[in-house]
């Protein structure tokens, strides 16, 4: 019996020791409990405003240039991550930030790959227009306008090499249109010249025929164009 | 031998190729036509170089010069025609003088001389239609002249139809400076005594010509038949030693 009492005393003492060890040194004030929102259990992540703005800007740039069609995989992934980032914004800012950062990376990939393809295509179109103008010798026929278009084309090449997609694409497009306009004018001028030359050649043939007819008439009358009679 | 034939054939081909362009060469040999040719050449060069505006401009200028060349051809054709008629008229007056027409056909002769002078003046003044008219008038004035025998025949002149001694053939001669041609052969008193009947001779003998379409090219030695006009009889070849009676000029 004594033995049970002793064991109970030991258990009780141990309980007290444990209870005392887990007891805070300062007792919280029980009188004014704080609201739960003001005391989050974990600290909240900051809203990824910078990432959101950057992703949005990149998306607008990609869409404005139509680069999505040149790199559809990255473009689709970027749009998906951007949407996810927007959806989780304010709810789970950490996840939002992560999605937006992924979107930024993917949009940059679209700009990098698609931009190169986009400019290559524009350059190809411009050079085709330039060749048509050159074939018509537009550099002579429409000298000033051709020089202007060619200057813009060279500027676009430099901008492309510098990675200035916006200006390069704009200048390629403008020079392409200018070359097309120059070609059209040169063709009109050429048509007019060919027509004038053909008319003159016809006049020449007619003049030769008139001279031959006159010569024959003189001969038939017994005269010659040396002035002597029969 | 083969080489010689080939060379001759080549020359013949070259001459043949040169005939056509030479035909109208003299009338086209004018500064306007040459200038037009130059301009056309320049226009083609400008076209090839892409200088289309200049090409069109040069072609237009060429057309202007071709129009001037046309005017020149018309003018020169009139000049050559007037000059030709004047030459015939002068020949006719010379012939008339040679047969004393200035005495025997004084009125006709004087008219012809005046017309020839007028034709010459008109020609110099570039009034070619008037020159042609006056030359034709001179030729017409002397159309009926013929040599007059110094001793009039005692008996009435027999009708040509009754004369058997007119020649039926005439052999073309080279009589410088008056060379035979259909016009002048027809003009002989023993032929038709009328140069305007040259076509009768030409039509009857064109098959003898190298180029039947060209009455201007006859060769010495060709033997032409002289078709009868219907009122005279003909026989044998013409003999320069024989004095033939003259046909009445009509």
Interface residues (C-beta under 8 A of the other chain):
Chain A: X136 X137 X138 X139 X140 X141 X186 X189 X190 X192 X193 X194 X195 X196 X197 X199 X200 X201 X203 X204 X206 X207 X208 X210 X211 X212 X214 X215 X216 X217 X218 X219 X221 X222 X223 X224 X225 X226 X227 X228 X229 X230
Chain B: X23 X24 X26 X27 X28 X33 X36 X37 X39 X40 X43 X44 X46 X47 X49 X50 X51 X52 X53 X55 X56 X59 X60 X62 X63 X66 X67 X69 X70 X73 X74 X76 X77 X79 X80 X81 X83 X84 X85 X86 X87 X88 X91 X181 X182 X183 X184 X198 X214 X215 X216
